[in-house]
Amino acid sequence: MGQAAYVYGSRFAVEPHIGRINAADRTSAVLEAVRSYLGSWPAERVERLQRADAGWAPFDARQQPLEVHSAADVEDVFRDVHRHCAALRECGLDLPLELLELDWVLLFAHQRLRQAAETPSRVDDRGAR
């Protein structure tokens, strides 16, 4: 029962970040939304994640988010987290809710960044079309 309450609370904590990622019309806006999402994680939540992820998550030893400056940074973090999740699943292990959420948000951000890059009519962050 306690776990269900956690899922309920977690779901609503992530919704504003997903909304920001979805509404972002430029790469810089998606990156800022990802930084905001990672920065919103309290240290105790990062600790729970780090116990399960063996260092694959984008947080340092002090439970602070790693720097995310580019779409390539998001791609690297997403790829690492996603591969780690797949490996845990292949071993028959249950994924902690924090890891599932992180994988899902990074997947969404990764897809959004690809859409922004593929949309030629949008102005990118340098002002070029």
ABEGO torsion letter per residue (X at the ends): XAAAAAAAAAAAAAAAAAAAAAABABAAAAAAAAAAAAAABBAAAAAAAAAAAGGABBBBAAGBBBBBABAAAAAAAAAAAAAAAAAAAAAGBBBBAAAAAAAAAAAAAAAAAAAAAABAABBBAAGBX
